[in-house]
């Protein structure tokens, strides 16, 4: 377990360093971006952290509707208000857990569904989930969401992120 924590910490620091070095400041103080910064990078750290990971669980292929289903999103909002709001904000601000803004850009739908329905296993086996725990320092408790509730929460997250 010590090795996993050590490698997770190294991966987080590497990711943060890569993010910090993605733009430079010129002497006038304005940001000068690298011309390659616009291109997606698939370096070792990103692959190691499994940014495109589906996570650990039964969800292998989640089909999304475009635009998001507003009826499902409304049900997801109700789940958020009853089970999630005490620890999560709809902004990027961390409360107890990370803020939800942009989560659907950072994580795959499968990872999100596996996370909210299979939290304990994800924290034990998924490097991305373990990295989140390093940042938040608290294990997310299992909320006992049904698959339908989890799917509704995903739709709510998509609407929160302005997915069209």
Secondary structure, DSSP 8 states (H G I E B T S, - for coil): -HHHHHHHHHHHHHHHHHHHTTEEE-TTS-EEE-GGGGS----HHHHHHTTT---SSS-S-----SS--HHHHHHHHHHIIIIITTTB-SSS-BSSS---TTHHHHS-HHHHHHHHHSHHHHHHH-HHHHHHHHHH-S--------HHHHHHHHHHHHHHTT--
